[in-house]
Amino acid sequence: MTRKRNKQRAQEIAVFADCQNVSNLFKYRQAVLRFVEQLGQAPFLWAYDYWRGTNSRHERQLLADRWQCIDVATQKPNALDDQLIEDCRRLCGHPFIKVVVLIAGDKDYASLVQWLLSQNKRVIIIGRRDNVHRRLRALVPTDIYIIEELGSHPNQTVKAA
């Protein structure tokens, strides 16, 4: 049983979504889940936003789909990015996380992606069309996906790690 549990842990994925940057996650949440589940188990689905200031229906939809909605209680510039980066570094410092899916596209995440790669994590970025910064594209050129295309190609497969 321990061996089976360790094998399952070896495939765990952490997903971090910047819902201010990729606000259409709500529309494509099912496609994102199908995409991520091709990689393995995804026990960590974290969606960041200033939830008290957004449409509560969106939050309820994400919660119903197993997302944990992280409320960033301030609207200070970069507060959401800073919280997501801190949480990602804390969780992904553990060896059982092998793949990190970052749903974002702005350059503020470039240093996080560099750190994750230095920790031997596979990093997959899902962003909006024409909104994935060139620095992110340069860091993981073969693992960039466009959220709108995930929704229009439900049978799209993900390359194995």
FIKE-805014 format. One line per field, with one value per residue: residue number from 1; x, y, z of N, C-alpha, C, O in turn. Coordinates in steps of 0.1 Angstrom, whole numbers, always signed. Atoms other than C-alpha are relative to their C-alpha. Example, Ala and Ser with C-alpha at 12.3 -4.5 7.8 and 13.67 -1.06 7.14 Angstrom:
num: [1,2] $
n_px: [+9,-9] $
n_py: [-12,-11] $
n_pz: [+0,+0] $
ca_px: [+123,+137] $
ca_py: [-45,-11] $
ca_pz: [+78,+71] $
c_px: [+9,-8] $
c_py: [+12,+11] $
c_pz: [+0,+8] $
o_px: [+19,-3] $
o_py: [+12,+22] $
o_pz: [+7,+9] $
end
This chain:
num: [1,2,3,4,5,6,7,8,9,10,11,12,13,14,15,16,17,18,19,20,21,22,23,24,25,26,27,28,29,30,31,32,33,34,35,36,37,38,39,40,41,42,43,44,45,46,47,48,49,50,51,52,53,54,55,56,57,58,59,60,61,62,63,64,65,66,67,68,69,70,71,72,73,74,75,76,77,78,79,80,81,82,83,84,85,86,87,88,89,90,91,92,93,94,95,96,97,98,99,100,101,102,103,104,105,106,107,108,109,110,111,112,113,114,115,116,117,118,119,120,121,122,123,124,125,126,127,128,129,130,131,132,133,134,135,136,137,138,139,140,141,142,143,144,145,146,147,148,149,150,151,152,153,154,155,156,157,158,159,160,161] $
n_px: [+8,-9,-6,+10,+2,-12,+1,+11,-5,-10,+7,+8,-1,+6,+5,+2,+6,+2,+12,+1,-8,+7,+13,+9,-1,+14,+6,-7,-5,+1,-10,-13,-1,-2,-14,-8,+2,-8,-14,+0,+9,-1,+7,-2,+6,+2,+4,-2,+7,+6,+13,+11,+3,+3,+13,+0,+4,-13,-7,+7,-2,-13,+1,+7,-9,-11,-10,+0,+0,-9,+4,-10,+9,-4,-1,-13,-6,-8,+3,+4,-11,-9,+6,-1,-14,-4,+7,-5,-14,+1,+5,-7,-13,+1,-3,+11,+5,-9,+5,+7,+7,+2,+10,-4,-8,-8,-15,-3,-2,-12,-10,+5,-2,-14,-3,+6,-8,-12,+4,+4,+15,+6,+9,+9,+7,+12,+3,+10,-6,-7,-2,-10,-12,-11,-10,+5,-1,-14,-4,+6,+5,+8,+11,+9,+13,+10,+12,+11,-2,+3,+14,+5,-6,+1,-7,-14,-7,-12,-12,-5,-12] $
n_py: [-12,-12,-1,-5,-13,-8,-1,-10,-13,-4,-6,-11,-12,-12,-10,-13,-8,-14,-2,-13,+0,+9,-1,+9,+13,+5,+5,+12,+8,+14,+3,+0,+13,+12,-2,+3,+14,+9,+1,+8,-5,-15,-3,-14,-9,-12,-11,-13,-12,-8,+6,-8,-11,+5,+7,+12,+12,+5,+7,+12,+10,+5,+8,+12,+8,+4,-10,-8,-14,-7,-14,-9,-10,-14,-3,-7,+5,+12,+8,+13,+7,+3,+11,+13,+4,+5,+13,+10,+4,+8,+13,+7,+4,+14,+8,+8,-8,+2,-9,-12,-6,-14,-7,-14,-3,-12,+2,+0,+14,+5,+5,+12,+10,+4,+7,+13,+7,+3,+10,+11,+1,-4,-12,-2,-13,-1,-14,-5,-3,-13,-6,+7,-8,+7,+6,+13,+9,+4,+9,+14,-2,+11,+3,-11,+3,-11,+5,+1,+12,+12,+1,+3,+13,+7,+12,-3,+7,-6,+8,+6,-7] $
n_pz: [+0,+0,+13,+9,-4,+5,+15,+3,-4,+9,+11,-4,+7,-7,+9,-6,+10,-2,+6,+5,+12,+9,-5,+7,-6,-3,+12,+5,-12,+2,+10,-7,-8,+9,+5,-12,-5,+8,-6,-13,-11,-3,-13,-4,+10,-7,+9,-7,+4,-10,+1,-5,+9,+13,+2,-8,+8,+5,-11,-2,+11,-2,-12,+3,+9,-8,-2,-13,+4,-10,+0,-3,-6,+2,+14,+2,+12,+0,-12,+4,+5,-11,-8,+8,+1,-13,-2,+10,-5,-12,+3,+11,-5,-4,+11,+6,+11,+12,+10,-4,+11,-3,+9,-1,+12,+0,-3,-15,-4,+7,-10,-5,+10,+0,-13,+2,+9,-7,-10,+8,+2,+13,-1,+11,-1,+7,+0,+10,+13,+1,-13,-7,+2,+7,-9,-3,+12,+2,-10,+2,+13,+5,-9,-1,+6,+1,-7,+9,+9,-7,+1,+13,+4,-12,+0,+1,-9,-6,+1,-13,-6] $
ca_px: [+0,+28,+45,+12,+7,+43,+37,+5,+23,+51,+25,+10,+4,-2,-22,-21,-44,-42,-78,-72,-47,-67,-102,-118,-108,-145,-156,-129,-126,-139,-115,-86,-95,-97,-63,-47,-61,-42,-10,-20,-36,-42,-50,-39,-62,-58,-75,-64,-85,-100,-130,-150,-149,-158,-189,-197,-212,-177,-163,-191,-186,-149,-156,-180,-153,-128,-109,-98,-105,-77,-90,-63,-78,-60,-60,-25,-5,+10,-5,-21,+10,+31,+7,+5,+43,+48,+23,+37,+73,+62,+42,+64,+96,+84,+96,+62,+51,+65,+44,+33,+6,+6,-25,-12,+7,+24,+62,+59,+59,+92,+114,+90,+92,+130,+130,+106,+127,+158,+139,+134,+97,+79,+62,+32,+17,-18,-26,-50,-44,-19,-13,+16,+47,+77,+99,+76,+75,+113,+115,+91,+87,+72,+47,+27,-11,-38,-69,-93,-78,-82,-119,-122,-101,-115,-96,-62,-36,-7,+28,+41,+68] $
ca_py: [+0,+24,+17,+24,+56,+68,+60,+81,+109,+109,+121,+149,+182,+217,+242,+279,+303,+341,+348,+385,+378,+349,+360,+336,+306,+304,+299,+272,+256,+222,+222,+231,+202,+177,+190,+188,+153,+139,+146,+128,+136,+173,+176,+212,+235,+270,+300,+335,+366,+394,+372,+396,+421,+397,+378,+352,+329,+325,+315,+291,+274,+270,+256,+231,+219,+212,+245,+262,+299,+319,+354,+380,+405,+436,+453,+467,+464,+429,+416,+387,+378,+380,+357,+331,+331,+327,+298,+281,+282,+269,+240,+232,+230,+195,+167,+150,+179,+170,+193,+228,+243,+281,+298,+332,+351,+381,+386,+389,+351,+347,+344,+318,+298,+299,+288,+259,+248,+249,+226,+201,+207,+206,+239,+243,+277,+282,+318,+339,+343,+370,+375,+351,+373,+365,+359,+330,+317,+317,+298,+269,+272,+237,+238,+269,+264,+289,+286,+294,+266,+241,+249,+245,+213,+192,+161,+178,+157,+168,+156,+133,+146] $
ca_pz: [+0,+8,-25,-44,-24,-32,-69,-69,-50,-76,-102,-83,-99,-85,-104,-96,-114,-115,-121,-126,-154,-169,-161,-186,-164,-154,-189,-197,-162,-174,-204,-181,-157,-186,-198,-163,-155,-185,-166,-134,-101,-94,-57,-56,-77,-64,-80,-68,-69,-49,-44,-23,-51,-79,-92,-65,-91,-106,-72,-66,-100,-93,-58,-72,-96,-67,-69,-37,-41,-24,-15,-18,+6,-7,-41,-37,-69,-74,-41,-59,-78,-46,-27,-56,-59,-22,-20,-51,-37,-4,-18,-48,-27,-18,-40,-45,-68,-102,-124,-119,-141,-140,-154,-160,-186,-173,-168,-130,-129,-149,-117,-103,-135,-134,-97,-105,-134,-111,-87,-116,-119,-152,-158,-180,-187,-197,-208,-228,-265,-272,-235,-226,-221,-243,-212,-202,-237,-238,-205,-214,-252,-256,-227,-234,-240,-249,-227,-255,-276,-248,-249,-286,-288,-260,-271,-272,-256,-234,-240,-213,-190] $
c_px: [+9,+6,-10,-2,+12,-1,-10,+6,+10,-6,-8,+3,-6,-3,-3,-5,-1,-13,-2,+7,-7,-15,-10,+2,-14,-6,+6,+4,-1,+11,+14,+1,+2,+15,+10,+0,+7,+14,+1,-9,+3,-7,+0,-5,-3,-2,+1,-8,-4,-14,-12,-4,-4,-14,+1,-4,+12,+7,-7,+2,+14,+0,-7,+9,+14,+11,+0,+2,+8,-4,+12,-7,+4,+1,+13,+6,+9,-2,-4,+12,+10,-5,+1,+15,+5,-6,+6,+14,-1,-5,+10,+15,+0,+2,-12,-7,+10,-4,-7,-7,-3,-10,+1,+8,+9,+14,+3,+2,+13,+10,-5,+2,+14,+3,-6,+8,+13,-3,-4,-15,-3,-9,-8,-7,-12,-4,-10,+8,+6,+3,+10,+13,+11,+11,-5,+1,+14,+4,-5,-7,-9,-12,-8,-13,-9,-13,-11,+1,-3,-15,-5,+5,-1,+8,+15,+8,+13,+12,+4,+13,+12] $
c_py: [+13,+3,+6,+15,+9,+1,+11,+14,+5,+7,+12,+13,+11,+10,+13,+9,+14,+4,+15,+1,-9,-1,-10,-15,-6,-6,-14,-9,-15,-5,-1,-13,-12,+0,-5,-15,-9,-2,-9,+6,+15,+3,+15,+9,+13,+12,+13,+11,+8,-4,+9,+11,-5,-7,-13,-12,-7,-8,-13,-11,-7,-10,-13,-10,-3,+11,+6,+14,+7,+15,+8,+13,+15,+2,+8,-6,-13,-9,-14,-8,-4,-12,-14,-5,-6,-14,-11,-4,-9,-15,-8,-3,-15,-9,-8,+8,-1,+10,+12,+6,+14,+6,+15,+3,+12,-3,-1,-15,-7,-6,-13,-12,-5,-8,-14,-9,-5,-11,-13,-3,+2,+11,+1,+13,+0,+15,+3,+2,+13,+7,-9,+8,-8,-6,-14,-9,-5,-11,-14,+0,-12,-3,+13,-4,+12,-5,-1,-12,-13,-2,-4,-13,-9,-13,+2,-7,+8,-9,-5,+6,-8] $
c_pz: [+0,-14,-10,+4,-5,-15,-4,+4,-10,-12,+3,-7,+8,-11,+7,-11,+5,-7,-4,-14,-11,+5,-6,+5,+3,-12,-5,+11,-3,-10,+7,+9,-8,-4,+11,+4,-9,+5,+12,+10,+3,+13,+4,-12,+7,-9,+9,-6,+12,+0,+5,-9,-14,+0,+9,-7,-6,+11,+3,-10,+2,+12,-3,-9,+8,+1,+14,-5,+11,-2,+4,+5,-2,-15,-3,-13,+3,+13,-4,-5,+11,+8,-8,+0,+13,+3,-9,+5,+12,-3,-9,+4,+4,-12,-6,-11,-11,-11,+6,-12,+5,-10,+2,-13,+1,+5,+14,+4,-6,+11,+7,-9,+0,+13,-1,-9,+7,+10,-8,-1,-15,+1,-12,+2,-9,+1,-10,-13,+0,+14,+9,-3,-6,+10,+4,-11,-2,+11,-2,-14,-5,+9,+3,-7,+1,+5,-10,-9,+8,+0,-13,-5,+12,+1,-1,+11,+4,-2,+14,+4,-4] $
o_px: [+6,+7,-7,-3,+10,+3,-8,+4,+11,+1,-15,+15,-16,+4,-10,+1,-6,-12,-12,+3,-8,-19,-21,-4,-16,-13,+0,+13,+8,+17,+22,+12,+10,+21,+19,+10,+10,+21,+12,-18,+15,-18,-7,+2,-13,+6,-6,-8,-2,-23,-23,-15,-5,-21,+8,-1,+13,+12,-1,+3,+15,+6,-2,+6,+24,+22,-11,+12,+3,-1,+18,-13,-1,+3,+14,+5,+17,+5,+0,+13,+14,+3,+5,+17,+12,+1,+8,+17,+7,+1,+12,+23,+11,-3,-11,-15,+21,+5,-16,+0,-10,-7,-4,+10,+17,+17,+14,+8,+16,+16,+2,+6,+17,+10,+1,+10,+18,+7,-10,-19,+4,-18,-2,-12,-11,-5,-15,+20,+0,+5,+11,+18,+13,+17,+3,+4,+17,+13,+1,-19,-18,-20,-11,-13,-8,-19,-20,-9,-8,-20,-16,+0,+10,+11,+23,+4,+18,+11,+3,+21,+23] $
o_py: [+22,+14,+15,+23,+20,+12,+19,+23,+17,+14,+17,+16,+9,+13,+14,+11,+17,+7,+18,+8,-5,-11,-12,-24,-18,-17,-22,-18,-22,-16,-9,-19,-21,-11,-12,-21,-21,-11,-14,+14,+19,+9,+19,+11,+14,+14,+14,+13,+4,+3,+8,+17,+2,-8,-22,-23,-19,-19,-23,-23,-19,-21,-24,-22,-6,+8,+7,+18,+8,+21,+7,+20,+23,-8,+15,-18,-13,-18,-24,-20,-16,-21,-24,-17,-16,-23,-22,-16,-18,-24,-20,-8,-20,-5,-12,+2,+4,+14,+10,+9,+16,+7,+21,-5,+15,-13,-5,-16,-18,-16,-21,-22,-17,-18,-24,-21,-16,-18,-23,-15,+11,+11,+2,+15,-4,+20,-5,+5,+23,+19,-8,+8,-20,-16,-23,-21,-16,-19,-24,-1,-10,-12,+16,-9,+20,-15,-10,-17,-23,-13,-11,-19,-12,-19,-8,-8,+16,-21,+2,+11,-5] $
o_pz: [-7,-18,-18,-6,-9,-20,-13,-4,-13,-19,-5,-10,+15,-20,+17,-22,+15,-19,-12,-22,-22,+10,-1,-1,+1,-11,-10,+9,+2,-8,+4,+9,-4,-4,+9,+7,-5,+2,+15,+6,+3,+12,+13,-22,+14,-19,+19,-18,+23,-5,+0,-7,-24,+10,+6,-3,-6,+9,+5,-7,+0,+12,+2,-9,+1,+7,+19,-11,+22,-12,+15,-3,+4,-23,-13,-16,+12,+15,+3,-2,+11,+12,-2,+2,+13,+7,-4,+5,+13,+2,-7,-4,+7,-23,-18,-19,-10,-19,+15,-22,+15,-22,+11,-21,-8,+11,+18,+15,-3,+9,+10,-5,+0,+12,+3,-6,+5,+15,-2,-2,-22,+10,-23,+13,-20,+12,-18,-13,+5,+14,+21,-15,-4,+6,+6,-10,-6,+8,+1,-15,-13,+6,+14,-18,+11,+0,-9,-14,+1,-1,-14,-15,+18,+12,-4,+22,-3,+0,+23,-4,+0] $
end
